[in-house]
C-alpha cells in the first residue's frame, strides 16, 4: 500500500506488502479512519471510501455501492493506494462494515460452491485446516474470571489439551488469535468491550477456526439470549455447550465438555456456509398460509438426522419451506435437551411451518415440523428403547404409507447403517449433504461407502432436492402400479 503524506505533514508515508484487503478495511473501520482506497488489479480499477469508520461508497466501472464493493473484494490480488476522504460526501452504501465483509465472504463461498457443484468429488478447492497437533490448542474467551478459571481447570485436566490462550472479551481474543493460532475457541455470548457475535464475525473473516459457544441462556426459551445462540450458529459457530454448573455433577459435565471440544475441533470450518438472518413471519401471514389439507392427506414425511455443523442447514431449510405442501418434518438434532424448545421457538417464528419440540412420536400432520434432541419415547408412557433415530424410523416405516425422505446432514449419527438398509421401502429415499460440504462428514462418508445413500446434494439446494425426491418416488410408484 502506498500512502501519500497529507498537506499538513501529519501522518506517515510507507509501504505495506502482502496485506489482505479485508484486513485493511477492518483495521481502518475499527480505528474510525477516513480514507479512500483505490484498488488496482491489472487493467481493473475500483475505489472504496471509508468515512469515520463507515464504508460509505464504492465504485468500479459501471457498478456503484454494494455491487461495486463485492466485486472489488472478489479480486484475489493487486495493489492499492489510499487518500484522505474527510470531505467526501456521496453515500451509496448504508450497511455496516461487519455486514459487508461477511456478505463478501459469503459470496466467495457461493462461488466456491459453484466450483464444487461442477466437480463435487474434487476437494482440492477446500483447504483443510482441520489437522490437529499432538495437543489440542484451545483458547477460552469469557468475561467472567470464575468461569475462565473453571474452564481452564476442566481443559488442563486432560493431558491432550493445551490451554494456549485466555481472553476476557472479543477484542482481546482477536489479538491472541494471530499469536497462538488455536485449534478451537470457546466463546461466551455476552461480553463487554466487544461482544461474542462481533468477535465471531471477525474470526470467520480473518482466521476461520472452529468455535464452540459456551453459555447459560437461562430457562426462558423465548429470551433473546437463546436467539443469540442460534444466530451464532447461523454465522459461524460450530456447536453449543452449556456452561458448567457447580450444583450438578461436575465430573459428568467435564467429560461432556471435553468430548464436545474434541468433536468440534475436527470440523472442516472452510466448508461452513453462513445463513442469512431469516425474517420473522408475522402471525397473520403465518395463519393465512395455513395448510388447507387435512392431517389424513399428509403424503410426505421428511426425517432429518443432523449433528455438529447441521444447525445452519436446518435454519435455512425450515425457514424457507412452504407450508401448503402435504409434507411433515421430523428433525433429530444432536444438542442439549434443554435447548430443544428454544430452537423450536426460534424456528417457529421464522417459518411458515408449525415448529414444535417433542419427546414422543406426535401425529404426522401437514405443515408441521417436530424437533427432538434426546429421550424420544415411542409413546408418552414408554421408556426410550435403543437409539432414538432407529426406533423412530422403524416405527414410521411400518405405520406411515406415504413417501418417506431421509436426510442426513453434517454430524449425523445413527445406531446401525445395516438397520437402515433393512427397512428401506419402495416409497423411501435417502439423501445426504455431500461430504464435501459437511463440517463433520464421518457418518455420511461411511453411509456412502456402504451404498445406502441414493443422492448426495448441495445443502443450498436441499429444499428443491427434497421436492424432486418426493416427485421421483411418486413417479416410480405410479410406473409400478401401471398408472403411467
ChimeraX attribute file (.defattr): number of C-alpha atoms within 10 A of each C-alpha:
attribute: neighborCount
match mode: 1-to-1
recipient: residues
	/A:1	19
	/A:2	14
	/A:3	17
	/A:4	15
	/A:5	14
	/A:6	12
	/A:7	7
	/A:8	6
	/A:9	9
	/A:10	8
	/A:11	10
	/A:12	10
	/A:13	12
	/A:14	9
	/A:15	9
	/A:16	10
	/A:17	8
	/A:18	9
	/A:19	11
	/A:20	13
	/A:21	20
	/A:22	18
	/A:23	14
	/A:24	13
	/A:25	22
	/A:26	20
	/A:27	13
	/A:28	19
	/A:29	21
	/A:30	13
	/A:31	11
	/A:32	14
	/A:33	18
	/A:34	22
	/A:35	23
	/A:36	22
	/A:37	23
	/A:38	20
	/A:39	22
	/A:40	17
	/A:41	14
	/A:42	8
	/A:43	5
	/A:44	12
	/A:45	16
	/A:46	21
	/A:47	22
	/A:48	23
	/A:49	29
	/A:50	25
	/A:51	22
	/A:52	16
	/A:53	20
	/A:54	22
	/A:55	29
	/A:56	22
	/A:57	23
	/A:58	27
	/A:59	21
	/A:60	20
	/A:61	10
	/A:62	7
	/A:63	13
	/A:64	17
	/A:65	18
	/A:66	21
	/A:67	14
	/A:68	20
	/A:69	24
	/A:70	19
	/A:71	16
	/A:72	24
	/A:73	21
	/A:74	15
	/A:75	13
	/A:76	9
	/A:77	15
	/A:78	15
	/A:79	17
	/A:80	19
	/A:81	16
	/A:82	18
	/A:83	16
	/A:84	18
	/A:85	16
	/A:86	14
	/A:87	9
	/A:88	15
	/A:89	11
	/A:90	10
	/A:91	13
	/A:92	15
	/A:93	19
	/A:94	13
	/A:95	12
	/A:96	13
	/A:97	20
	/A:98	18
	/A:99	11
	/A:100	19
	/A:101	23
	/A:102	18
	/A:103	16
	/A:104	21
	/A:105	20
	/A:106	19
	/A:107	18
	/A:108	15
	/A:109	17
	/A:110	15
	/A:111	13
	/A:112	14
	/A:113	22
	/A:114	13
	/A:115	13
	/A:116	20
	/A:117	15
	/A:118	9
	/A:119	11
	/A:120	19
	/A:121	11
	/A:122	12
	/A:123	13
	/A:124	10
	/A:125	14
	/A:126	16
	/A:127	11
	/A:128	13
	/A:129	15
	/A:130	18
	/A:131	12
	/A:132	14
	/A:133	9
	/A:134	9
	/A:135	13
	/A:136	22
	/A:137	20
	/A:138	24
	/A:139	25
	/A:140	26
	/A:141	28
	/A:142	27
	/A:143	21
	/A:144	13
	/A:145	10
	/A:146	10
	/A:147	17
	/A:148	17
	/A:149	13
	/A:150	16
	/A:151	22
	/A:152	18
	/A:153	13
	/A:154	19
	/A:155	21
	/A:156	12
	/A:157	13
	/A:158	14
	/A:159	9
	/A:160	13
	/A:161	18
	/A:162	19
	/A:163	17
	/A:164	16
	/A:165	20
	/A:166	20
	/A:167	20
	/A:168	19
	/A:169	24
	/A:170	28
	/A:171	18
	/A:172	16
	/A:173	24
	/A:174	18
	/A:175	11
	/A:176	17
	/A:177	19
	/A:178	11
	/A:179	10
	/A:180	13
	/A:181	17
	/A:182	23
	/A:183	26
	/A:184	24
	/A:185	28
	/A:186	22
	/A:187	30
	/A:188	26
	/A:189	25
	/A:190	17
	/A:191	18
	/A:192	12
	/A:193	11
	/A:194	16
	/A:195	17
	/A:196	24
	/A:197	22
	/A:198	14
	/A:199	22
	/A:200	25
	/A:201	19
	/A:202	20
	/A:203	20
	/A:204	22
	/A:205	20
	/A:206	17
	/A:207	12
	/A:208	20
	/A:209	26
	/A:210	27
	/A:211	28
	/A:212	23
	/A:213	24
	/A:214	23
	/A:215	20
	/A:216	16
	/A:217	20
	/A:218	11
	/A:219	11
	/A:220	11
	/A:221	19
	/A:222	14
	/A:223	13
	/A:224	11
	/A:225	18
	/A:226	23
	/A:227	17
	/A:228	16
	/A:229	24
	/A:230	21
	/A:231	20
	/A:232	25
	/A:233	22
	/A:234	25
	/A:235	21
	/A:236	26
	/A:237	31
	/A:238	28
	/A:239	27
	/A:240	25
	/A:241	19
	/A:242	17
	/A:243	17
	/A:244	22
	/A:245	12
	/A:246	9
	/A:247	6
	/A:248	9
	/A:249	10
	/A:250	13
	/A:251	11
	/A:252	10
	/A:253	18
	/A:254	19
	/A:255	13
	/A:256	14
	/A:257	21
	/A:258	16
	/A:259	11
	/A:260	16
	/A:261	24
	/A:262	16
	/A:263	15
	/A:264	26
	/A:265	25
	/A:266	18
	/A:267	29
	/A:268	25
	/A:269	27
	/A:270	20
	/A:271	20
	/A:272	25
	/A:273	24
	/A:274	22
	/A:275	19
	/A:276	14
	/A:277	13
	/A:278	17
	/A:279	11
	/A:280	15
	/A:281	15
	/A:282	12
	/A:283	10
	/A:284	9
	/A:285	10
	/A:286	18
	/A:287	13
	/A:288	10
	/A:289	14
	/A:290	17
	/A:291	20
	/A:292	14
	/A:293	14
	/A:294	10
	/A:295	17
	/A:296	11
	/A:297	14
	/A:298	20
	/A:299	19
	/A:300	24
	/A:301	25
	/A:302	21
	/A:303	22
	/A:304	21
	/A:305	23
	/A:306	24
	/A:307	21
	/A:308	26
	/A:309	30
	/A:310	27
	/A:311	24
	/A:312	25
	/A:313	21
	/A:314	21
	/A:315	23
	/A:316	23
	/A:317	17
	/A:318	22
	/A:319	21
	/A:320	16
	/A:321	16
	/A:322	18
	/A:323	22
	/A:324	15
	/A:325	16
	/A:326	21
	/A:327	28
	/A:328	24
	/A:329	23
	/A:330	24
	/A:331	19
	/A:332	22
	/A:333	25
	/A:334	21
	/A:335	20
	/A:336	12
	/A:337	15
	/A:338	14
	/A:339	19
	/A:340	22
	/A:341	20
	/A:342	24
	/A:343	25
	/A:344	20
	/A:345	18
	/A:346	23
	/A:347	26
	/A:348	21
	/A:349	19
	/A:350	21
	/A:351	25
	/A:352	29
	/A:353	29
	/A:354	24
	/A:355	24
	/A:356	20
	/A:357	20
	/A:358	20
	/A:359	19
	/A:360	19
	/A:361	17
	/A:362	13
	/A:363	10
	/A:364	22
	/A:365	22
	/A:366	27
	/A:367	25
	/A:368	21
	/A:369	28
	/A:370	22
	/A:371	21
	/A:372	27
	/A:373	22
	/A:374	20
	/A:375	15
	/A:376	23
	/A:377	18
	/A:378	18
	/A:379	12
	/A:380	12
	/A:381	8
	/A:382	10
	/A:383	12
	/A:384	17
	/A:385	13
	/A:386	10
	/A:387	15
	/A:388	19
	/A:389	21
	/A:390	17
	/A:391	16
	/A:392	18
	/A:393	17
	/A:394	15
	/A:395	13
	/A:396	15
	/A:397	17
	/A:398	10
	/A:399	8
	/A:400	14
	/A:401	13
	/A:402	19
	/A:403	24
	/A:404	27
	/A:405	21
	/A:406	21
	/A:407	23
	/A:408	26
	/A:409	31
	/A:410	28
	/A:411	24
	/A:412	24
	/A:413	21
	/A:414	15
	/A:415	13
	/A:416	11
	/A:417	16
	/A:418	11
	/A:419	13
	/A:420	18
	/A:421	13
	/A:422	9
	/A:423	14
	/A:424	16
	/A:425	13
	/A:426	12
	/A:427	18
	/A:428	20
	/A:429	22
	/A:430	20
	/A:431	22
	/A:432	27
	/A:433	24
	/A:434	23
	/A:435	23
	/A:436	24
	/A:437	25
	/A:438	26
	/A:439	26
	/A:440	27
	/A:441	23
	/A:442	14
	/A:443	18
	/A:444	25
	/A:445	16
	/A:446	13
	/A:447	16
	/A:448	16
	/A:449	10
	/A:450	12
	/A:451	11
	/A:452	19
	/A:453	20
	/A:454	13
	/A:455	15
	/A:456	20
	/A:457	20
	/A:458	19
	/A:459	24
	/A:460	17
	/A:461	12
	/A:462	20
	/A:463	15
	/A:464	12
	/A:465	17
	/A:466	19
	/A:467	14
	/A:468	12
	/A:469	20
	/A:470	23
	/A:471	12
	/A:472	14
	/A:473	19
	/A:474	14
	/A:475	14
	/A:476	15
	/A:477	15
	/A:478	12
	/A:479	11
	/A:480	10
	/A:481	9
	/A:482	8
	/A:483	8
	/A:484	9
